[in-house]
């Protein structure tokens, strides 16, 4: 089953995906760099090299890039910020 994943920076940079090939697909909204192995692809939603802040993520390019590669099944993994004691309530 061909499945694509969209993740954040910590997941895509983990050692779990270090052996995956890095490729780029061009879209009308710009290039999308992704990792691939077998029937799977992994996109870092924040881009590669210098991570983009959330308001600068090129969502259209990411989704169109996966569609252009033939993916119909996509799993998006999300996490937000960190847990700081000064921001928690008891």
ABEGO torsion letter per residue (X at the ends): XBBBBBBBAAAAABAAAAABBBBBBBBAAEBBBBBBBEABBBBBAAEBGBBBBAAABBAAAAAAAAAAAGBABBBBBBBBEBBBAAABBX
